[in-house]
Amino acid sequence: MSAQTDFRDRQFLAVIGDEDSVTGLLLAGIGHVTPPPDNQKNFLVVDNKTDNAAIEAAFDKFSTERKDIAIILINQHVADRIRHRIDTYTAAFPTVLEIPSKDHPYDPEKDSVLRRIRRLFGE
Amino acid sequence: MSGAGDREPVFPTRQSLGLMKAKLKGAETGHNLLKRKSEALTNPNTVPEITRRIDEAKRKMGRVMQIASLSLAEVTYAVGGNIGYQIQESAKSARFRVRAKQENVSGVLLPAFEAYQTEGNNDFAMTGLGKGGQQVQRCRETYARAVEALVELASLQTAFVILDEVIKVVNRRVNAIEHVIIPRTENTIKYINSELDELDREEFYRLKKVANKKQRDTAAADAEMKKKNAEREANGEKHKAPEVDDSTPADILQAEGDEDIIF
């Protein structure tokens, strides 16, 4: 499987979320900006003014373009805004992980992976 | 009869019959093995175990993230303003990275992420320098723990996704062999057998015809002979040998000057 060969150079986490989640995760030290020529950040702050196209573009960039990202953390309420993209995303790398945010408690019903699990067991 | 069902495009010969039989046997062995692999992958010790752990980890993540955002609120309160912008600007190089290693489950390589922290680069040395430094420190630790939990969850999730994919592929193969390849090979064998039988019958019929013809010819020759004899008897030539002189058979070794054969 080709997916199993390219995960060795994946070493960063990426985050798409509201300001508080991003701030906290950056504090933990996951933030990374690539060297000057392109200056790509591995995080995106989403607020009410961010439109869905921007979120989608960031998601695409993290999931398909960049080859150094192993895990994409995305706030669940942000994931809801691009739900169709998350649900159709089936690749193993990078892993998409929906995380709760401060204002939006975590709802296991919406999680794409948990839904897949349930489908696997035919519930 | 021979055209019924799907079959492979082969000539009905004994050789291809042998090939088909070998293929059928191979397909059956493969089917058995794949079925066992599929059962091994879906057995109660791997997939349900992983899903249970994912479920657990997701719930744990909910709690951890809650604690973490609480500590961030503390920081905001202590620093007396939003530090988000400052942090986003000062993030340069990741201190927290992941490494992937492999784990083998029933012949499937599952990657597992492992979080590690690189030493010596701290992008946020200045954060909270004025006030709230302690809270910032605590918040960092809390979030670091949260991220560790998240990484663990992510590796479980990746394992599940890959396993799910592999199970699907294996099941698809099992079904393909069971419902397409085996019936088709069986059909082909049946077809070859029927064609070979047909050939056998044809051959038998032909031989019978040849035998019949020969019999008829001898019968005709006999009848001719009898008729001749009867005629001769009627002519009154009693017991005279029919025009054959009783001298010794010609000695073939004594060359009598054969006629030259000219092509």
Interface residues (C-beta under 8 A of the other chain):
Chain A: M1 A3 Q4 F7 R8 R10 Q11 F12 L13 E19 D20 S21 V22 T23 G24 L25 L26 L27 A28 G29 I30 G31 H32 V33 K41 N42 F43 V45 A70 I71 L73 T90 A91 A92 F93 T95 L97 I99 P100 S101 K102 P105 Y106 P108 D111 V113 L114 R116 I117 L120 F121
Chain B: V47 P48 T51 I54 D55 K58 R59 M61 G62 M65 Q66 A68 S69 L72 A73 N82 I83 G84 I87 Q88 A91 K92 S93 A94 R95 F96 R97 V98 R99 A100 Q102 L109 P111 F113 Q117 N122 D123 F124 T127 V136 C139 R140 Y143 A144 A146 V147 L150 V151 L153 A154 S155 Q157 T158 F160 V161 I162 D164 E165 I167
